[in-house]
């Protein structure tokens, strides 16, 4: 019975550790989605609208648009034209990071665009709220991710404490906390998916949308990275691990009631 218990404890710790690693890395990653543009369609649209298009490194597009076709508030105007950028990016639950070179950032700064390495969704300075659905889904996803990480950070030491002192109640609470972490992880996945399901899901609600005409935003491509798959794996391991914690509490209870 002792050998069986040791093996069960070992499997429980391994499952919980793997689920924590998978969930933590996926929730903190900035590679949930990649933002690019349909290059051929952008070129066709720019010719149709008589806009000057220039492609820079990393598929960064620079457009010169007549100022009467765009509401330019902070950008520089030259020859009655406004410089507008098609900025590729990658982002996660909390951040959106422009995928451009330092030289491109300097060029954009000359045109009045102050682009940072990553834009935090918690920063009001770089956020342009244009889609209430996107804002709501994004805020809910961040909240669920935060709760999931908090539960994971407390579950591991609590579980180890319960194993060290063989406290059945502590072990059971650990199992419940892992279940709750999994539930909030599922909610995070759902909200991250739902924020792009609407027809106007092409917004980013950040300065990447600044002055960019909507017809160009509709040519954006959002592709999914590896974190959703990693989170699914973490959630499955988290669920199995939580069941192991609850079963482990029953094993300890049985050993106490039947010491022989």
Secondary structure, DSSP 8 states (H G I E B T S, - for coil): -HHHHHHHHHHHHHHHHHHHHHHHHHHH-S-SEEEEE-HHHHHHHHHHHT-EEEEEGGGEEEEEEEGGGS--SSS-EETTEEEEEE--EEE-SSEEEE---HHHHHHHHHTT----S-EETT-SSSB----HHHHHHHHHHHHHHHHHHHHHHHHHHHHHHHHHHT-HHHHHHHHHHHHHHHHHHHHHHHHHHHTT-STTTT---BGGGTT--HHHHTTEEEEE-SHHHHHHHHHHHHHHHHHHHHHHHHHHHHHHHT--
